Amino acid sequence: MKLILMGTNDFVVPVFDDLANKHEVIGVFTRAPKPVGRKHILTPSPVHQWAESRGLKVYNSIKEFDSIIEKPDMIVVMSYGVILRDNVLNSAKCINIHPSSLPKYRGPSPIRTAILNGDTNMDVCLMNMVAEMDAGDVYMRKNISIDENDNNESIENKVSHTAIEILNDYMKNPENYPPISQAGEPTFTRKFTGEDEIIDWNKSVQDIHNQIRALGCGRTKINGIEVKILETKIENNELRIVRIQPAGKNPMDWKSFVNGLHGANIKYGE
């Protein structure tokens, strides 16, 4: 089968790599390179780097789609982050991997939102792409667990493995998986900002733990020091800080940070 692949983030790479091992990939669409780090070095996306390593043709703008002479049998989309228009959607069967229990959590941040809300499981859906965001019929869905200490990265790994499984099953026998309309009232996610990382110590232990594992960090002050809390766990209904990063310093374990306070009483948020 001739495929066009569209995706950007690193957890997409194993899925696309598996597809490329089994099918002919005639083009890969991914987001344009972005400045990364303090030196703002222009860096291609993980999918871009993977495609180049396999000698595949890479496109950084969806506007280039109509320039492709060879037409695909199918377009596979996963974490691309670009709105697709009719010229793409009508060119071939266009399917998408979406990590949520659709119609719950449509939009750009379904995994982070599920963790932030304390969900204990979610679906990985294989769906038909339509013009309305994440509104297409679902061909397949498979449930995965969200464990107490899972974070965005660990859930992305689960999604990758599950996506490979359901894509393999579907592409062997698409006729065995008729499209099923989404049922129920949809909910929508949004992009998170740095403001969402600020810890409100009046919230529950569980809510703060969910915030840190969903967003990758929580920002606050401890004894007047600006810090990012990078990892926590809950023990005996108390929040335990595992890793922390003071402003201008490298990440460290909690014990090392406390040792640097020289016995001072710990004050959170001050």
Secondary structure, DSSP 8 states (H G I E B T S, - for coil): -EEEEEE-SGGGHHHHHHHHHHSEEEEEE----EEETTTTEEE--HHHHHHHHTT--EES-GGGGGG--S--SEEEEES------HHHHTTSEEEEEE-SSTTTTBSS-HHHHHHHTT-SEEEEEEEE--SSTT-S-EEEEEEEE--TT--HHHHHHHHHHHHHHHHHHHHH-GGGS--B---S---B-----GGGGB--TTS-HHHHHHHHHHHS-EEEEETTEEEEEEEEEEETTEEEEEEEEETTS--EEHHHHHHTTTT----BT-
